[in-house]
Amino acid sequence: MDEMAGIDGSLGQQIHSGESRTLTSSLLTNSDSSCNSSRLWMQNSLNANSDTAFYHDWLRPPLPRLQFTGDALLPADTEVLQRLDTPLCLYRRRRLLRALGQLPQTQVLPEALAVSPTPAVGSTAGCQGPFRGEFAATLWNAQAFFCVDEVKFNAKTAYAGSLLDRSDMLLLNEAHGTDGGNKAWRPPIGTTAWWSAGPTVGHAGIGIIVKDSFLRQFSGPHRWHIIWPGRAAILSFRGPHGSLDVVVAYFHTGWEVREMDKFGVHPQWMEYCNSFPRLREHLRNRISAAIQSRDRVLTLFGADCNWAPQGADRRAKSTMDATGSRNDMDERHFQATMCQKHGLVELHQPEMTHSGSVSLSRLDRFYLNHHLSEQIDRELQAVALEWRRDISDHRAVFVARRLPAELDASARPISQSVYSHEDFPRRCKLTYEEKLRECPDASKLKRLVLLKETIKEVANNMASTEVGHTVATDTSDKLGVVMRFLRAAEKEAFNTVSQCLLRYPHIATLVDNPYDLSGNLAVKLRSLKDHAVELARELALEQMRSAQDDSDGHDNFEKDKRKKKGMRLLHRLAPGKSGAIGAVIDNRGKFLTDPQAMANHLRLHWANVFKAKGVNQERLQAWLDEDSDGRAEQGPTHEGLRSIRLKRRAIRQALKQSNNSSPGPDGIPYGAWRALGEVAVDVLYGAFGDLIRDEGPEIMRRDYPDFNASLLFFLPRLRWCTSFRGIECETSERHQL
């Protein structure tokens, strides 16, 4: 280095003198610092947005033209130098030596490190179609997340942390700030943040904060592609579970278009974008051009749209009149350029998300472009969270897609293909008789327990053999087989795939090679997914038709249940509609969105409702005496009920009129009891006789302590996702008795 420094000094004297010599020497020294800065810039440039041509130039950049001026000796394009893997000072030194004749013109300059070209932003190479896993995301317009007020900034960051506790990623609008300031801020521990600042500190700005636990599902590097600085960007994830693109956008709004609003507009569109609707149109076109096909990538789009999709989505505070119809042009253009083109549907929630000075609006929305079959067995959540007017006039919006829970074999309901098999009653009868010989002194109620154990044991044995793989003929069974095939294909469970093909051979006509599960399954299984949607709609119509049929002998209550069941299935098939509870508000006013947290809170709430409070026997006897005296004077008493005796034909009629609703915690459906015929009638009749005896409670505690066990389901009302009603699902034999 000392020798090279001497050469550099002599070169400087030949070119200029005085200050020029000092400048030239400064260019040719400090090799270590220049090397480090060059490598650091190169690493950052690999993470920045660029097209494919960038990387070809980076591999072998053209030689820059020298500019000889009185006070500088620098290449015209210094960025080309910084793309090299060679220390910047060494490249400059040899470039100068060759330009000044100290090195021959044939001297080859140091080459860049040979690396393979980096895939373009959004590339899906090596990924198996759209993302198939579950996710939870929150969208929040923070209204100056990086604000100057320290108290508000701390409150905003604390609330952002609480939102991340409930979701995998947080999409932020109106972040404000600068590129350097945004990068200097440290996100919560265990998260990674991406930002795009607007033209000024107080203008626009977007960002996405993602949990590292969610990022581990994908293989890096994750691509952050800025569509419009401070307005729209795409964060792309690629991994073994598929490809996911998360789009965050903040659309223009205001009273008068200013120069800052046109920041980022393409030059040829400057004259056209003279109003906010046209600016929003231009932004929608650019986002649409960046979204990839739904067959390759699952796209989650969250934005503060700043237009109301329907007239009722904006209401004046003074009169509550709908005023959102003036945004019809925005919505029609959005539907044409993004929804219809890319299959995006809104994850709908009906609550207002913005409280302005004169109106309430539903501006913050999520959109998703998954196939409709994903809504059959996967739960969607969409809910507007709590208001935080002290830090923002916008409510955060939470959405999630949950996978179905995996149940072990003992907790799974008995399949219709098993109990409808012709050999099922015979096997149950033989096994039940064996159990009776082992327990000859069992009470009638204990025999009911033995019969239930027999049903579960026989069903599990038949389901694990070819006997249980009967061809599906019922619409409900066909739908179940198709959905099971789809999930098995995603997991490459070939044994389950074979079982589904045996039970429903029509699958083989919809899939070219059912055992070829490599490549993009979204394309290979598209016809089968469309068939699943057709089966679900057909099943819903069948349930509603059966409610209108007067020849089946059901009462109005059962018909109403069937009708509502069909309507719930149709509602579930509506694109973007949520079939699950969006959130539960706890005692502190916090919205709980995690399924386990919601279940724990509901368990605590209903535990007090169903808690045994005890009975004051003296007051009960006094009330019975008063009631007996009153009935003796006013009419017949209840003493006649003691003489009523249950008949077997009543049990037989109850089994005949039972429906196919969900089984209780034992997993035994009504169809299994109907398949047993007279065996089930005799056992249920004997169990009822034990229960109505004076010592019935003691027998139940001894032989069947779980007789009253049941499941409590909470179904969201069709109109409001945050309101729900509880439905008790008891065991089928208890319901019959």
C-alpha positions in Angstrom: 0.0 0.0 0.0 2.9 2.4 0.7 4.3 1.7 -2.8 0.9 2.3 -4.4 0.5 5.5 -2.4 3.8 6.8 -3.9 2.6 6.0 -7.4 -0.6 7.8 -6.7 1.2 10.8 -5.6 3.4 11.0 -8.7 0.3 10.7 -10.9 -1.3 13.5 -9.0 1.7 15.8 -9.7 1.5 14.9 -13.4 -2.1 15.9 -13.7 -2.5 18.9 -11.5 -0.8 20.6 -8.6 -1.9 22.2 -5.4 -5.5 21.3 -4.3 -5.9 18.9 -7.3 -3.0 16.8 -5.9 -4.7 16.6 -2.5 -8.1 15.6 -4.1 -6.5 12.9 -6.3 -4.6 11.5 -3.4 -7.8 11.3 -1.3 -9.4 9.4 -4.1 -6.7 6.9 -4.2 -6.3 6.2 -0.5 -8.5 4.9 2.3 -8.9 1.5 0.6 -10.3 -0.3 3.7 -13.1 2.2 4.3 -14.0 2.3 0.6 -14.0 -1.4 0.4 -16.4 -1.7 3.4 -18.7 1.0 2.0 -18.7 -0.6 -1.4 -19.7 -4.0 0.0 -22.3 -2.4 2.2 -23.9 -0.5 -0.7 -23.8 -3.7 -2.8 -25.7 -5.7 -0.1 -28.3 -2.9 0.2 -28.7 -2.8 -3.6 -29.5 -6.5 -3.7 -32.4 -5.9 -1.3 -33.7 -2.8 -3.2 -36.2 -2.8 -6.1 -34.7 -3.3 -9.5 -35.4 -5.0 -12.8 -33.5 -7.9 -14.4 -31.2 -5.6 -16.4 -29.8 -4.3 -13.1 -28.2 -7.6 -12.3 -26.7 -8.0 -15.8 -25.1 -4.6 -15.4 -23.9 -5.5 -12.0 -22.1 -8.5 -13.3 -20.0 -6.6 -15.8 -20.6 -2.8 -15.7 -19.6 -0.6 -18.6 -16.6 1.6 -18.1 -17.7 5.1 -17.0 -16.5 8.1 -18.9 -14.0 10.3 -17.1 -14.6 13.9 -16.5 -11.5 16.0 -16.2 -12.4 19.3 -14.5 -10.4 21.8 -12.5 -11.4 20.5 -9.1 -12.6 16.9 -9.6 -11.6 13.7 -11.2 -14.6 11.4 -10.9 -16.4 9.0 -13.3 -19.7 10.3 -14.6 -21.7 7.4 -13.1 -20.4 6.6 -9.6 -23.2 4.1 -8.9 -21.7 1.8 -11.6 -18.5 1.6 -9.5 -20.4 0.8 -6.3 -22.0 -2.2 -8.0 -18.7 -3.9 -8.2 -17.4 -6.6 -5.8 -14.0 -4.9 -6.1 -12.9 -2.2 -3.6 -13.9 1.2 -4.9 -10.4 2.7 -4.3 -8.7 -0.2 -6.2 -11.0 0.2 -9.2 -10.5 4.0 -9.3 -6.7 3.6 -9.0 -6.4 1.1 -11.9 -8.9 3.1 -14.0 -6.8 6.2 -13.6 -3.6 4.3 -14.3 -4.9 3.0 -17.6 -6.5 6.3 -18.6 -3.2 8.2 -18.0 -1.1 5.7 -19.9 0.6 4.1 -16.9 -1.1 0.8 -17.7 -1.6 -0.6 -21.2 -5.1 -0.2 -22.8 -5.4 -4.0 -23.0 -5.2 -4.2 -19.2 -8.3 -6.0 -17.9 -10.0 -4.3 -14.9 -11.1 -6.3 -11.9 -14.3 -8.2 -12.6 -17.3 -8.4 -10.3 -18.0 -11.6 -8.4 -19.8 -14.1 -10.6 -23.2 -14.7 -9.0 -26.4 -16.1 -10.5 -29.0 -13.5 -11.4 -31.5 -12.8 -8.6 -35.1 -13.8 -9.5 -37.3 -10.9 -10.3 -39.7 -9.5 -7.7 -42.7 -11.7 -7.2 -41.1 -14.8 -8.9 -42.8 -18.0 -8.1 -40.0 -20.4 -9.2 -39.9 -23.4 -6.9 -43.2 -22.7 -5.2 -46.3 -24.9 -5.4 -49.0 -22.4 -6.3 -51.0 -20.1 -3.9 -50.3 -20.1 -0.2 -52.2 -22.9 1.5 -51.6 -22.1 5.2 -53.5 -20.0 7.7 -52.8 -16.3 8.4 -54.1 -13.4 10.5 -53.6 -9.8 9.4 -54.6 -6.4 10.8 -55.0 -3.1 8.8 -54.7 0.2 10.7 -54.5 3.8 9.5 -52.4 5.2 12.3 -52.7 8.9 11.1 -49.0 9.8 11.5 -47.5 6.7 13.1 -44.1 8.5 13.3 -45.5 11.6 14.8 -43.5 14.3 16.6 -45.5 14.1 19.8 -43.6 11.7 22.0 -46.7 10.8 24.1 -48.8 10.0 21.1 -46.0 8.1 19.4 -45.5 5.9 22.4 -49.3 5.2 22.5 -49.4 4.4 18.8 -46.4 2.0 19.1 -47.9 0.3 22.2 -51.2 -0.2 20.3 -49.4 -1.5 17.3 -47.8 -4.1 19.6 -51.1 -5.2 20.9 -52.4 -5.6 17.3 -49.4 -7.7 16.5 -50.2 -9.9 19.5 -53.5 -10.8 17.8 -52.2 -11.3 14.3 -49.3 -12.4 12.1 -48.8 -9.1 10.3 -49.8 -5.4 10.7 -50.4 -3.2 7.6 -50.0 0.5 8.4 -51.3 3.5 6.4 -50.3 7.1 6.9 -47.1 6.2 8.6 -45.5 9.6 7.6 -41.8 9.8 8.5 -38.8 9.4 6.2 -36.9 6.5 4.8 -34.0 6.9 7.2 -36.2 7.6 10.2 -38.4 4.6 9.4 -35.4 2.3 9.2 -33.9 3.7 12.4 -37.0 2.8 14.4 -36.8 -0.7 15.9 -40.0 -2.8 15.5 -41.1 -4.9 18.4 -38.9 -7.9 19.3 -39.6 -10.9 17.1 -40.8 -8.8 14.2 -39.5 -7.4 10.9 -40.7 -4.2 9.3 -40.7 -2.8 5.7 -41.4 0.8 5.0 -42.0 3.2 2.1 -42.1 6.9 2.9 -43.9 9.6 1.1 -42.6 12.8 -0.5 -42.3 14.7 2.8 -42.3 13.9 6.5 -46.0 14.6 6.9 -47.3 13.1 3.7 -48.6 9.5 3.1 -46.3 6.6 4.0 -47.0 2.9 4.3 -45.5 -0.1 6.1 -45.8 -3.7 7.0 -44.7 -5.3 10.2 -44.5 -9.1 10.2 -43.8 -11.6 13.0 -40.7 -13.7 12.5 -42.6 -16.8 13.5 -44.8 -16.3 10.4 -41.8 -15.5 8.2 -40.2 -18.9 9.1 -42.9 -20.6 7.0 -41.2 -19.1 3.9 -37.8 -19.2 2.4 -36.0 -15.9 2.0 -35.3 -13.4 0.8 -38.7 -11.7 1.0 -39.3 -9.2 -1.7 -40.4 -5.6 -0.9 -41.6 -4.1 -4.2 -42.7 -0.4 -4.0 -45.4 0.3 -6.6 -45.8 3.9 -5.7 -43.6 5.5 -3.0 -45.6 6.1 0.1 -48.8 4.9 -1.5 -48.6 1.2 -2.5 -46.2 -1.7 -2.1 -46.2 -5.5 -2.3 -44.4 -7.8 0.2 -43.9 -11.2 -1.5 -43.4 -14.5 0.4 -42.3 -17.7 -1.3 -41.9 -21.1 0.4 -42.9 -24.8 0.5 -46.5 -23.9 1.5 -47.0 -21.8 -1.6 -46.7 -18.1 -2.6 -48.3 -15.2 -0.7 -48.3 -11.5 -1.8 -49.4 -8.9 0.8 -50.4 -5.6 -0.8 -50.8 -2.5 1.3 -52.1 0.8 -0.2 -53.2 4.2 0.9 -55.3 6.0 -1.7 -55.4 9.7 -2.3 -57.9 12.0 -0.6 -58.4 15.6 0.2 -60.1 18.8 -1.1 -57.6 20.1 -3.6 -54.9 18.4 -5.6 -51.4 19.7 -4.7 -48.0 19.0 -6.1 -47.2 16.6 -3.2 -50.3 14.6 -4.2 -48.9 14.0 -7.6 -45.6 12.7 -6.2 -44.9 9.4 -7.9 -47.3 9.9 -10.9 -45.9 8.8 -14.2 -44.9 11.8 -16.3 -47.4 10.9 -19.1 -50.2 10.9 -16.5 -49.4 14.2 -14.9 -51.9 16.2 -16.9 -54.6 13.6 -16.5 -54.3 13.2 -12.7 -55.9 16.6 -11.9 -58.4 15.3 -9.4 -58.5 12.8 -6.5 -60.7 10.2 -8.3 -58.3 10.2 -11.2 -55.3 9.8 -8.9 -57.0 6.9 -7.3 -57.7 5.5 -10.7 -54.1 5.8 -11.7 -53.0 4.0 -8.5 -55.5 1.2 -9.0 -54.1 0.6 -12.5 -50.6 0.4 -11.2 -51.5 -2.0 -8.4 -53.4 -4.2 -10.8 -50.4 -4.4 -13.1 -48.3 -5.7 -10.2 -50.7 -8.4 -9.0 -49.9 -11.9 -10.2 -52.3 -14.6 -11.3 -54.5 -16.2 -8.6 -53.4 -19.6 -9.9 -49.8 -18.9 -8.8 -50.0 -16.5 -5.9 -52.5 -15.9 -3.1 -52.9 -12.1 -2.8 -54.1 -10.4 0.4 -54.9 -6.7 -0.4 -55.4 -4.3 2.5 -56.0 -0.6 2.0 -57.5 2.7 3.2 -59.5 3.1 0.0 -60.9 6.5 0.8 -64.1 5.7 -1.2 -67.3 3.9 0.0 -68.1 0.7 -2.0 -71.9 1.2 -1.4 -74.1 4.1 -0.6 -74.8 2.9 2.9 -71.1 2.6 3.7 -70.9 6.4 4.4 -73.4 8.2 6.5 -73.7 11.8 7.7 -73.5 12.1 11.4 -76.2 14.8 11.6 -78.9 12.8 9.8 -77.4 9.3 9.3 -78.4 9.5 5.7 -76.4 7.4 3.2 -74.0 9.6 1.3 -71.6 7.0 -0.3 -73.2 6.9 -3.7 -70.9 9.6 -5.0 -68.1 7.1 -5.1 -69.8 4.8 -7.6 -67.3 5.6 -10.3 -64.4 4.6 -8.0 -66.1 1.3 -7.1 -66.9 0.4 -10.6 -63.4 1.0 -11.8 -62.0 -1.0 -8.8 -64.3 -4.0 -9.6 -63.3 -3.9 -13.3 -59.5 -3.5 -12.9 -58.8 -5.5 -9.8 -61.7 -7.7 -8.6 -62.9 -9.2 -11.9 -59.4 -9.4 -13.3 -57.6 -11.0 -10.3 -60.6 -12.6 -8.5 -60.3 -10.4 -5.4 -63.3 -10.5 -3.1 -63.8 -8.4 0.0 -63.5 -10.1 3.4 -66.7 -8.4 4.4 -67.4 -6.8 7.8 -70.3 -4.3 8.1 -68.9 -1.9 10.7 -67.8 1.7 10.0 -64.0 2.1 10.3 -63.5 5.9 10.0 -65.1 8.6 12.1 -64.7 12.0 10.4 -65.9 15.4 11.4 -69.2 15.1 9.6 -69.6 11.4 8.6 -68.9 7.8 9.4 -67.4 5.7 6.7 -66.3 2.1 5.9 -63.0 3.0 4.2 -60.5 0.4 5.5 -61.0 -3.0 3.8 -59.3 -6.3 3.1 -59.6 -8.3 -0.1 -58.5 -11.9 -0.9 -58.4 -13.9 -4.1 -58.6 -17.5 -2.9 -60.8 -20.1 -4.5 -64.4 -20.3 -3.2 -63.9 -24.0 -2.2 -61.5 -22.7 0.6 -64.5 -21.4 2.4 -66.2 -24.8 2.7 -64.0 -26.2 5.4 -61.9 -23.2 6.4 -63.0 -20.4 8.7 -62.8 -16.8 7.7 -62.8 -14.0 10.3 -63.3 -10.3 9.5 -64.1 -7.8 12.2 -63.5 -4.1 13.0 -61.7 -3.8 16.3 -62.1 -1.3 19.1 -62.0 2.5 18.6 -58.9 4.3 19.7 -59.9 7.9 19.0 -57.2 9.2 21.3 -54.6 8.2 18.7 -56.5 7.8 15.4 -59.9 8.3 13.8 -59.6 4.9 12.1 -60.5 1.5 13.6 -58.2 -1.4 13.0 -59.6 -4.2 10.8 -58.7 -7.8 11.6 -59.0 -10.7 9.1 -57.9 -14.3 9.4 -58.1 -17.6 7.6 -58.1 -20.6 9.9 -57.5 -24.2 8.9 -59.9 -26.9 10.2 -58.9 -28.5 13.5 -57.3 -31.9 13.3 -59.2 -34.4 15.4 -57.9 -37.8 16.6 -59.7 -40.9 15.6 -61.6 -41.2 18.9 -63.2 -37.7 18.5 -64.2 -37.9 14.9 -67.9 -38.4 14.1 -68.9 -41.8 12.6 -69.0 -41.5 8.8 -72.3 -42.2 7.0 -70.5 -44.7 4.8 -69.8 -46.8 7.9 -73.2 -46.9 9.6 -75.1 -47.2 6.3 -73.1 -50.4 5.4 -75.3 -53.5 5.4 -73.0 -55.4 7.8 -72.9 -52.6 10.5 -76.1 -53.7 12.4 -75.0 -57.3 12.6 -71.5 -56.5 13.9 -72.9 -54.2 16.5 -75.4 -56.8 17.7 -72.7 -59.5 18.1 -70.3 -57.2 19.9 -73.0 -55.9 22.2 -74.0 -59.4 23.2 -70.4 -60.2 24.0 -70.3 -57.2 26.3 -73.5 -58.2 28.0 -72.1 -61.6 28.8 -69.2 -59.9 30.5 -71.5 -57.7 32.5 -74.7 -59.7 33.2 -75.8 -57.6 36.1 -75.5 -54.3 34.3 -78.4 -51.9 34.8 -80.5 -50.7 31.9 -78.7 -47.4 31.8 -75.3 -49.2 31.9 -76.4 -51.2 28.9 -76.9 -47.9 27.0 -73.2 -47.1 27.8 -72.2 -50.6 26.6 -74.1 -50.1 23.3 -72.4 -46.8 22.7 -69.0 -48.3 23.3 -70.0 -51.1 20.8 -71.0 -48.5 18.1 -67.7 -46.7 18.4 -65.6 -49.8 18.4 -67.3 -51.4 15.4 -67.3 -48.1 13.5 -63.5 -47.6 14.0 -62.8 -51.2 12.9 -64.9 -50.9 9.8 -63.5 -47.5 8.9 -59.9 -48.9 9.0 -60.8 -51.7 6.5 -62.0 -51.8 3.0 -65.5 -52.7 4.3 -66.0 -49.1 5.3 -65.0 -47.7 1.9 -68.4 -47.9 0.3 -69.1 -45.8 -2.7 -70.5 -42.3 -1.8 -74.0 -41.8 -3.0 -75.3 -39.0 -0.8 -74.5 -35.4 -1.7 -73.2 -34.7 1.7 -70.9 -37.7 1.6 -69.6 -36.8 -1.9 -68.8 -33.3 -0.7 -66.9 -34.7 2.3 -64.9 -37.1 0.1 -63.9 -34.3 -2.3 -62.8 -32.0 0.4 -60.8 -34.8 2.1 -59.1 -35.5 -1.3 -58.2 -31.8 -1.7 -56.6 -31.6 1.8 -54.8 -35.0 1.3 -53.4 -33.8 -2.0 -51.9 -30.7 -0.3 -50.2 -33.0 2.3 -49.3 -35.7 -0.3 -51.1 -38.3 1.8 -51.4 -41.0 -0.9 -53.2 -43.5 1.3 -56.0 -41.0 1.9 -56.0 -40.2 -1.8 -56.6 -43.9 -2.7 -59.4 -44.2 -0.2 -61.1 -41.1 -1.7 -60.8 -42.5 -5.2 -62.4 -45.8 -4.1 -65.3 -44.0 -2.4 -65.9 -41.4 -5.2 -64.5 -42.6 -8.6 -65.8 -39.5 -10.3 -62.7 -37.7 -8.9 -60.5 -39.5 -11.4 -62.4 -37.9 -14.3 -61.8 -34.4 -12.9 -58.0 -34.8 -12.2 -55.6 -35.9 -14.9 -53.4 -38.0 -12.6 -54.6 -38.1 -9.0 -51.3 -39.5 -7.8 -49.2 -36.8 -9.4 -49.2 -34.2 -6.6 -46.1 -32.3 -7.7 -46.2 -28.8 -9.3 -49.0 -26.3 -9.0 -52.0 -27.9 -7.4 -54.2 -24.8 -7.9 -54.1 -25.5 -11.6 -54.3 -29.3 -11.5 -57.2 -29.4 -9.0 -59.2 -26.4 -10.4 -61.9 -28.6 -11.9 -62.3 -30.6 -8.7 -62.5 -27.4 -6.6 -65.3 -26.1 -8.9 -67.1 -29.5 -8.4 -66.8 -29.1 -4.6 -68.6 -25.7 -4.8 -71.3 -27.2 -7.0 -71.8 -30.1 -4.5 -72.0 -27.6 -1.6 -74.7 -25.5 -3.3 -76.6 -28.6 -4.3 -76.5 -29.8 -0.6 -77.8 -26.5 0.6 -80.7 -26.6 -1.8 -81.5 -30.1 -0.8 -81.7 -29.1 2.8 -84.0 -26.2 2.1 -86.2 -28.4 -0.2 -86.5 -31.0 2.6 -87.8 -28.3 4.9 -90.6 -27.6 2.5 -91.6 -31.2 2.0 -94.7 -32.0 4.0 -94.6 -35.8 3.4 -91.7 -36.6 5.7 -93.7 -36.3 8.9 -91.5 -33.7 10.6 -93.0 -31.0 12.7 -92.5 -27.3 12.0 -89.6 -27.0 14.4 -87.5 -29.6 12.6 -88.4 -28.1 9.2 -87.3 -24.7 10.4 -84.0 -26.2 11.6 -83.3 -27.8 8.2 -84.1 -24.5 6.4 -81.7 -22.5 8.6 -79.0 -25.1 8.1 -79.3 -24.8 4.4 -79.3 -21.0 4.6 -76.1 -21.1 6.7 -74.4 -23.2 4.1 -75.5 -20.8 1.3 -74.2 -17.9 3.4 -70.9 -19.7 3.8 -70.6 -20.0 0.0 -71.0 -16.3 -0.5 -67.6 -15.0 -1.7 -65.8 -13.3 1.2 -68.5 -13.9 3.8 -67.4 -14.9 7.2 -68.8 -18.1 8.7 -67.2 -17.7 12.1 -67.3 -15.4 15.1 -65.2 -12.4 14.3 -64.3 -11.5 17.9 -65.4 -11.6 21.5 -65.2 -8.6 23.7 -63.9 -9.3 27.2 -64.8 -7.6 30.4 -62.1 -4.9 29.8 -63.5 -4.0 26.4 -60.7 -5.7 24.5 -61.5 -7.6 21.3 -60.3 -11.2 21.4 -59.7 -12.7 18.0 -57.7 -15.9 18.7 -60.0 -19.0 18.7 -58.5 -20.3 21.9 -58.8 -17.0 23.7 -62.4 -16.6 22.6 -63.2 -20.1 23.8 -61.6 -19.5 27.2 -63.6 -16.3 27.7 -66.9 -18.0 26.6 -66.1 -20.8 29.0 -65.7 -18.5 31.9 -68.9 -16.6 31.0 -71.1 -19.6 30.6 -69.6 -21.4 33.6 -71.5 -18.9 35.8 -74.7 -19.4 33.8 -74.6 -23.2 34.1 -73.1 -23.3 37.6 -75.1 -25.4 40.1 -76.5 -22.9 42.5 -78.3 -25.4 44.8 -82.0 -25.5 45.7 -83.5 -24.5 49.0 -85.6 -27.5 49.8 -87.9 -25.7 52.3 -88.8 -23.0 49.8 -89.3 -25.6 47.0 -91.7 -27.5 49.2 -93.5 -24.4 50.2 -93.9 -23.4 46.5 -95.1 -26.9 45.6 -97.7 -26.8 48.4 -98.9 -23.4 47.3 -99.1 -24.6 43.7 -101.0 -27.7 44.7 -103.5 -25.8 46.7 -104.1 -23.4 43.8 -104.5 -26.1 41.3 -107.0 -28.0 43.5 -109.2 -25.0 43.3 -108.6 -23.8 39.8 -108.3 -27.1 37.8 -106.5 -30.4 37.4 -103.2 -31.1 39.2 -100.0 -32.5 37.9 -100.6 -35.8 39.7 -101.9 -37.4 36.5 -98.4 -37.2 34.9 -97.3 -40.0 37.2 -99.5 -42.5 35.5 -98.1 -41.8 32.0 -96.0 -44.7 30.7 -93.6 -44.5 27.8 -94.3 -47.0 24.9 -91.8 -48.5 22.6 -93.5 -47.1 19.5 -92.8 -43.6 20.8 -89.0 -44.4 20.8 -89.4 -46.0 17.4 -91.2 -42.9 16.1 -88.6 -40.5 17.6 -85.8 -42.4 15.9 -87.6 -42.4 12.6 -88.1 -38.6 12.7 -84.6 -37.8 13.8 -82.5 -35.7 11.4 -78.9 -35.7 10.3 -77.7 -32.8 12.4 -74.3 -32.7 14.1 -73.6 -35.4 16.7 -72.7 -34.6 20.3 -69.4 -35.1 22.1 -69.6 -38.9 21.6 -69.5 -38.5 17.8 -72.5 -40.9 17.3 -75.0 -39.5 14.8 -78.7 -40.2 14.7 -78.2 -42.3 11.6 -76.2 -44.9 13.6 -79.1 -45.3 16.0 -81.6 -45.7 13.1 -79.4 -48.3 11.5 -79.5 -50.5 14.7 -83.3 -50.8 14.5 -85.0 -52.7 17.4 -81.7 -53.1 19.3 -81.5 -49.3 19.7 -85.3 -49.2 20.6 -85.0 -51.8 23.4 -81.9 -50.2 24.9 -83.2 -46.7 24.9 -86.6 -47.8 26.3 -84.8 -49.6 29.2 -82.6 -46.6 29.9 -85.6 -44.3 30.1 -87.2 -46.7 32.6 -84.1 -46.4 34.9 -84.0 -42.6 34.6 -87.7 -42.1 35.7 -87.4 -44.3 38.8 -87.0 -42.7 42.2 -83.4 -43.9 42.4 -82.8 -42.7 38.8 -80.4 -39.9 39.8 -78.3 -42.3 41.8 -78.1 -44.8 38.9 -77.1 -42.0 36.5 -74.3 -40.8 38.8 -73.0 -44.4 39.2 -73.4 -45.8 35.7 -73.5 -42.8 33.3 -72.1 -39.7 35.0 -71.6 -38.0 31.6 -75.2 -38.4 30.5 -75.7 -34.6 30.4 -72.5 -33.8 28.6 -73.0 -31.6 25.5 -71.2 -29.3 23.2 -72.0 -25.6 23.1 -71.7 -24.0 19.6 -71.7 -20.2 19.0 -72.9 -19.3 15.6 -72.6 -15.8 14.2 -75.9 -14.2 13.2 -76.2 -13.8 9.4 -76.3 -10.0 9.6 -73.7 -9.0 12.2 -70.5 -11.0 12.6 -69.9 -9.7 16.1 -73.3 -10.9 17.4 -73.9 -14.6 17.9 -76.2 -17.2 19.6 -75.4 -20.3 21.4 -76.6 -23.7 20.4 -76.3 -26.8 22.6 -75.4 -30.0 20.8 -76.2 -32.9 23.1 -75.7 -36.6 22.6 -78.1 -38.2 20.2 -79.6 -40.7 22.7 -80.2 -38.0 25.3 -82.0 -35.9 22.7 -84.2 -38.9 21.8 -85.0 -39.7 25.4 
